[in-house]
Amino acid sequence: MSLRDTVRRLGFGRLALALWHQPAARLRTCIREGGPLAQRRTERGRLEMEQAAARLTPVPAPAGPPVELHLLTGRRFWYQTAFCLASFARQAGRPVHPVIYDDGTLAGPPRDGLARLFPDARFVAQPETLARLERHLPESRFPVLRERWRHYPNIRKLTDVHAGTTGWKLVLDSDLLFFRRPDVLLAWLDQPSRPLHAVDIEESYGYPRPLLAELAGAPLAPKVNVGLCGLDSGALDWELLERACRLLLERHGTNYYLEQALVALLVAGRPCTVAPAADYVTLPRPPEALDCRAVMHHYVAESKRWYFQRNWRRFATPDA
């Protein structure tokens, strides 16, 4: 096929995407992640981390009132959930009772591995979640939220955890590790009275700030990050979230950061507990990525290099 025929068949835009934009994006990602050799080491470390999760030993439960943590996970991420919870439990000095929401893929060894590590864990199966959503977020009234539930898994950290329930809940992403006692989180868990969130490396809402502020009816807080997110389930305005989703999608289309934008909207103009950025680090970089002096790391983007190659190993042995 001639170049002219190829251009005619694919269209110039699709051809440019295939021949320039996608390769250029892969090259930029490769450079950010340290080059091809570093990428191979990162993938090897990820596989080793997954294997090591099956050998983790339960953290002895100390005396004291338990803390409840909420995480959404599945077959692809269960081992990260295991290390996140194990590192939190070792540093907190409190019994940890996780509530783990199945994304529909957790059955079998992944679920068994998490149950072995945390005998007091409560697992919320996806059929249970769907039945609750049918009662409290029926598709007839919340068609956009339910469509996003099917096609945008991040929104399940809102819907699956909070819809149809009451009380304050702290939701954690799985790609976190804890290196010091998380005093801010423990204090909040003991007496929650306002939303809690982490701080992003840069503001990442995916949608225009003025539009989000207009929807919220209040100024937005800067750099809200939902790797740590504490909300009062019974206070969430699902009608507002449905309207916001519909408007944002109609005007600007889908975006990976929709869930973060919705949380920024929910907490706009409200006093919040903000996990200090110096202690609860989003996207750690050297020297902190190597020294691990902060309370917590959230390994997003290129910082997964340090996560998979090095830092999970600190928790791979019982006396770590």
Backbone torsions as a table, in degrees:
resi	resn	phi	psi	omega
1	MET	NA	131.8	-179.3
2	SER	-73.2	162.6	177.1
3	LEU	-59.5	-39.4	-180.0
4	ARG	-62.7	-42.7	178.8
5	ASP	-65.3	-38.4	179.3
6	THR	-62.9	-45.4	179.0
7	VAL	-61.1	-43.0	-179.0
8	ARG	-64.9	-39.7	-176.5
9	ARG	-70.5	-45.2	-176.1
10	LEU	-86.4	-26.7	-170.8
11	GLY	85.6	146.4	-174.4
12	PHE	-62.6	-40.7	-177.8
13	GLY	-62.8	-46.1	179.7
14	ARG	-67.2	-36.4	178.1
15	LEU	-65.3	-44.0	178.3
16	ALA	-62.0	-38.1	177.9
17	LEU	-63.0	-45.4	-176.0
18	ALA	-72.4	-36.9	-172.7
19	LEU	-96.1	-18.4	-177.1
20	TRP	-128.2	-58.9	-170.1
21	HIS	-65.1	-47.1	-179.1
22	GLN	-66.4	-47.1	175.7
23	PRO	-60.8	-38.6	179.2
24	ALA	-65.1	-39.6	178.3
25	ALA	-65.6	-40.3	178.0
26	ARG	-64.5	-37.5	178.5
27	LEU	-66.0	-43.0	178.7
28	ARG	-62.7	-41.7	178.2
29	THR	-62.9	-43.4	179.6
30	CYS	-59.6	-43.1	179.7
31	ILE	-64.8	-45.1	180.0
32	ARG	-61.4	-33.2	-176.4
33	GLU	-90.2	9.7	172.0
34	GLY	97.4	5.0	179.7
35	GLY	97.5	171.4	-173.8
36	PRO	-63.3	-35.5	178.9
37	LEU	-66.3	-43.0	177.6
38	ALA	-64.2	-38.6	178.3
39	GLN	-62.1	-40.2	177.9
40	ARG	-66.0	-39.8	177.2
41	ARG	-65.0	-37.4	178.7
42	THR	-63.6	-45.2	179.7
43	GLU	-66.2	-38.4	176.2
44	ARG	-62.8	-41.7	177.5
45	GLY	-65.0	-36.2	178.1
46	ARG	-62.8	-44.3	178.9
47	LEU	-63.5	-39.8	178.1
48	GLU	-65.4	-37.5	177.7
49	MET	-63.3	-43.0	179.7
50	GLU	-62.9	-41.9	178.0
51	GLN	-66.3	-39.0	-178.0
52	ALA	-67.9	-30.0	-179.6
53	ALA	-59.5	-33.8	179.3
54	ALA	-70.4	-15.4	-179.3
55	ARG	-105.0	-0.7	178.0
56	LEU	-60.2	144.6	176.8
57	THR	-102.4	147.3	179.5
58	PRO	-58.1	141.2	177.1
59	VAL	-78.7	124.5	178.7
60	PRO	-56.1	131.3	-177.5
61	ALA	-80.3	118.1	177.8
62	PRO	-76.4	173.9	175.5
63	ALA	-73.2	159.5	176.7
64	GLY	122.1	167.1	179.9
65	PRO	-68.4	137.5	-178.6
66	PRO	-73.2	157.4	173.2
67	VAL	-113.3	145.5	-177.6
68	GLU	-109.6	125.2	179.1
69	LEU	-121.5	142.3	-176.3
70	HIS	-115.1	128.6	-179.6
71	LEU	-140.3	139.9	171.6
72	LEU	-98.2	130.0	-178.4
73	THR	-155.1	176.2	179.8
74	GLY	-164.2	-166.5	-174.6
75	ARG	-58.3	-36.5	-177.0
76	ARG	-71.9	-26.4	-170.4
77	PHE	-124.2	4.2	-172.9
78	TRP	-58.2	-37.1	-176.8
79	TYR	-69.1	-31.9	174.0
80	GLN	-68.9	-39.7	175.1
81	THR	-59.1	-41.8	-179.7
82	ALA	-61.4	-46.6	-179.2
83	PHE	-70.8	-36.4	176.2
84	CYS	-58.6	-51.0	-178.0
85	LEU	-68.0	-39.1	179.8
86	ALA	-64.5	-41.7	179.9
87	SER	-67.8	-40.0	177.0
88	PHE	-61.2	-46.8	-176.7
89	ALA	-62.6	-39.6	-179.1
90	ARG	-66.8	-34.4	-176.5
91	GLN	-87.7	-29.0	-171.2
92	ALA	-75.3	-31.8	-176.0
93	GLY	67.9	25.9	178.7
94	ARG	-135.5	150.7	172.7
95	PRO	-61.8	139.3	-179.2
96	VAL	-114.5	123.1	177.4
97	HIS	-114.4	91.6	-178.0
98	PRO	-74.1	149.7	167.5
99	VAL	-114.2	116.2	-170.2
100	ILE	-114.2	120.9	-177.2
101	TYR	-97.4	119.0	-177.8
102	ASP	-75.3	125.9	177.3
103	ASP	-80.9	8.0	179.7
104	GLY	104.4	-1.5	-175.6
105	THR	-127.5	12.5	-168.5
106	LEU	-88.5	-4.8	-173.4
107	ALA	-62.7	156.3	174.6
108	GLY	86.7	-146.9	-174.6
109	PRO	-54.4	-40.4	178.5
110	PRO	-58.7	-46.7	178.7
111	ARG	-65.2	-41.7	-179.7
112	ASP	-62.8	-38.7	179.3
113	GLY	-63.7	-42.6	178.5
114	LEU	-68.6	-38.5	178.8
115	ALA	-65.7	-35.3	178.3
116	ARG	-67.0	-40.5	-179.1
117	LEU	-70.7	-35.9	-175.9
118	PHE	-130.9	84.5	-177.7
119	PRO	-59.2	-23.6	-180.0
120	ASP	-91.1	7.3	178.8
121	ALA	-66.7	146.5	171.9
122	ARG	-112.0	127.3	-179.0
123	PHE	-102.9	129.8	177.5
124	VAL	-105.6	106.1	-177.9
125	ALA	-70.7	152.5	-177.2
126	GLN	-61.7	-38.7	175.7
127	PRO	-58.4	-36.8	176.1
128	GLU	-63.6	-42.2	178.6
129	THR	-63.3	-46.1	-178.2
130	LEU	-62.9	-38.0	177.6
131	ALA	-63.8	-39.4	178.3
132	ARG	-67.1	-39.6	178.2
133	LEU	-65.4	-37.4	178.0
134	GLU	-61.5	-34.9	179.6
135	ARG	-76.5	-40.3	-168.9
136	HIS	-108.8	-23.7	175.3
137	LEU	-130.0	61.3	-177.4
138	PRO	-62.9	146.4	-176.2
139	GLU	-62.9	-27.1	178.8
140	SER	-63.6	-30.0	-179.7
141	ARG	-103.5	-25.0	-175.7
142	PHE	-128.8	58.4	-174.9
143	PRO	-64.2	-33.8	-176.8
144	VAL	-74.6	-44.6	177.4
145	LEU	-60.1	-40.0	-179.7
146	ARG	-71.4	-34.8	175.1
147	GLU	-65.3	-40.9	177.7
148	ARG	-65.5	-35.8	177.7
149	TRP	-57.7	-39.6	-178.1
150	ARG	-73.7	-34.3	-168.8
151	HIS	-115.5	-4.7	-177.3
152	TYR	-138.8	87.4	-171.3
153	PRO	-58.3	-26.6	-177.5
154	ASN	-59.0	-30.0	-176.8
155	ILE	-70.0	-13.7	179.3
156	ARG	-69.0	-19.5	174.8
157	LYS	-67.8	-18.9	171.3
158	LEU	-93.0	-56.9	-172.3
159	THR	-66.3	-48.4	-172.3
160	ASP	-70.7	-32.0	-178.1
161	VAL	-82.8	-41.6	-166.2
162	HIS	-105.0	-29.7	-173.0
163	ALA	-62.5	128.8	176.5
164	GLY	74.9	14.5	179.3
165	THR	-127.2	172.0	178.5
166	THR	-130.1	167.3	175.8
167	GLY	94.2	160.6	178.8
168	TRP	-77.2	139.1	179.4
169	LYS	-137.9	138.0	175.4
170	LEU	-103.8	116.3	-179.6
171	VAL	-102.4	130.6	178.9
172	LEU	-114.5	141.6	164.2
173	ASP	-71.1	157.8	-177.9
174	SER	-79.8	-24.7	-174.8
175	ASP	-87.5	48.8	176.6
176	LEU	-117.7	146.7	168.2
177	LEU	-130.9	143.1	-178.1
178	PHE	-112.6	128.6	-176.7
179	PHE	-114.3	-13.1	178.8
180	ARG	-139.1	169.7	-179.3
181	ARG	-66.2	124.1	-176.7
182	PRO	-82.5	70.7	-172.8
183	ASP	-58.9	-39.4	-179.7
184	VAL	-61.0	-43.5	-178.9
185	LEU	-70.0	-40.2	179.9
186	LEU	-65.3	-40.8	178.2
187	ALA	-63.6	-41.4	178.8
188	TRP	-65.5	-43.6	-179.1
189	LEU	-62.6	-32.9	179.6
190	ASP	-73.5	-35.7	-177.7
191	GLN	-143.5	70.3	-179.9
192	PRO	-73.4	132.7	178.4
193	SER	-142.1	-5.9	180.0
194	ARG	-151.1	158.5	179.1
195	PRO	-60.3	154.7	177.3
196	LEU	-126.6	141.6	172.9
197	HIS	-152.2	164.0	175.0
198	ALA	-92.1	-179.4	-178.3
199	VAL	-115.5	130.7	-178.9
200	ASP	-81.8	163.6	177.1
201	ILE	-70.1	-30.1	173.4
202	GLU	-153.5	163.0	-177.5
203	GLU	-70.9	122.0	-174.7
204	SER	-133.6	81.7	177.9
205	TYR	-105.6	-17.3	175.1
206	GLY	78.0	-11.3	-177.6
207	TYR	-135.1	158.8	-176.2
208	PRO	-60.0	130.9	179.2
209	ARG	-56.4	-44.8	-179.9
210	PRO	-59.7	-37.4	178.6
211	LEU	-66.9	-42.1	178.2
212	LEU	-64.5	-41.6	179.0
213	ALA	-64.7	-37.4	177.3
214	GLU	-63.6	-42.9	178.6
215	LEU	-65.4	-38.1	-178.6
216	ALA	-75.9	-26.8	-174.4
217	GLY	71.9	23.4	-178.5
218	ALA	-162.2	159.3	177.5
219	PRO	-66.1	146.0	178.1
220	LEU	-83.2	144.4	170.1
221	ALA	-73.3	149.2	179.8
222	PRO	-79.9	145.4	167.1
223	LYS	56.1	37.5	175.2
224	VAL	-63.7	129.8	176.5
225	ASN	-123.8	136.7	-173.2
226	VAL	-106.2	20.7	169.3
227	GLY	-61.0	-31.5	167.8
228	LEU	-121.2	124.4	-176.3
229	CYS	-147.1	112.1	177.7
230	GLY	-109.2	120.8	-178.1
231	LEU	-136.4	156.9	174.7
232	ASP	-90.7	108.8	-173.2
233	SER	-55.8	-43.5	-175.7
234	GLY	-70.2	-13.5	-177.6
235	ALA	-97.3	-3.7	-177.7
236	LEU	-69.8	134.4	-178.7
237	ASP	-94.1	92.6	-176.1
238	TRP	-70.5	-29.9	175.8
239	GLU	-63.6	-41.7	177.1
240	LEU	-63.4	-43.2	-179.2
241	LEU	-64.3	-37.9	176.5
242	GLU	-63.8	-46.9	179.3
243	ARG	-62.0	-43.1	-177.9
244	ALA	-63.7	-46.0	178.6
245	CYS	-58.8	-45.2	-178.2
246	ARG	-61.8	-46.5	-177.3
247	LEU	-67.0	-44.5	-179.1
248	LEU	-62.5	-42.7	-179.8
249	LEU	-69.0	-39.4	179.5
250	GLU	-64.3	-40.6	-174.8
251	ARG	-87.3	-32.4	-170.8
252	HIS	-133.1	-0.1	176.0
253	GLY	78.0	-173.5	-177.5
254	THR	-75.5	154.1	178.4
255	ASN	-153.9	140.2	-179.3
256	TYR	-57.5	-30.7	-173.6
257	TYR	-92.0	16.3	-178.7
258	LEU	-55.4	-46.5	-178.5
259	GLU	-59.0	-42.5	-180.0
260	GLN	-66.0	-37.7	176.9
261	ALA	-63.3	-40.4	-179.5
262	LEU	-66.5	-39.6	177.3
263	VAL	-67.1	-41.4	176.3
264	ALA	-58.2	-37.7	177.6
265	LEU	-66.4	-42.9	-177.9
266	LEU	-64.6	-35.4	-175.2
267	VAL	-97.7	2.0	-178.6
268	ALA	-58.4	132.5	177.3
269	GLY	73.6	6.8	-178.1
270	ARG	-109.2	145.4	171.6
271	PRO	-66.3	136.0	-176.7
272	CYS	-133.1	154.8	165.4
273	THR	-86.0	119.6	-177.1
274	VAL	-109.8	118.3	177.7
275	ALA	-65.2	121.8	-173.4
276	PRO	-58.5	131.2	-174.7
277	ALA	-61.2	-30.7	-178.9
278	ALA	-71.3	-25.9	-179.4
279	ASP	-100.1	-30.6	-178.9
280	TYR	-116.8	88.7	-162.7
281	VAL	-93.6	120.7	171.4
282	THR	-90.4	129.5	-178.8
283	LEU	57.2	67.3	179.5
284	PRO	-65.7	141.8	177.3
285	ARG	-125.9	157.9	176.6
286	PRO	-59.0	144.9	6.5
287	PRO	-82.5	-16.1	-176.5
288	GLU	-62.2	-36.5	-179.9
289	ALA	-60.7	-24.2	-179.9
290	LEU	-98.6	-35.7	-174.9
291	ASP	-83.0	-31.6	177.7
292	CYS	56.4	51.1	178.4
293	ARG	-88.2	-16.0	-179.8
294	ALA	-74.7	172.1	175.9
295	VAL	-70.3	-41.3	-170.5
296	MET	-149.3	147.4	168.1
297	HIS	-117.4	139.8	170.9
298	HIS	-112.7	111.7	-168.5
299	TYR	-91.7	83.0	176.0
300	VAL	-100.8	159.9	173.0
301	ALA	51.0	-134.3	-172.7
302	GLU	-71.3	-10.7	177.9
303	SER	-71.6	-10.6	175.5
304	LYS	-60.1	-20.7	175.8
305	ARG	-55.9	-46.4	-177.9
306	TRP	-76.3	-31.5	178.0
307	TYR	-62.0	-54.9	-173.9
308	PHE	-79.7	-35.0	-178.0
309	GLN	-76.5	-33.4	-167.0
310	ARG	-130.3	-57.9	-154.1
311	ASN	-77.3	-25.1	175.5
312	TRP	-63.8	-24.9	-176.5
313	ARG	-64.8	-21.1	177.3
314	ARG	-61.9	-20.7	-174.3
315	PHE	-116.2	11.3	-174.4
316	ALA	-81.4	-12.2	179.6
317	THR	-120.1	152.2	-175.3
318	PRO	-59.1	-31.4	-176.6
319	ASP	-97.2	15.1	-178.3
320	ALA	-68.0	NA	NA
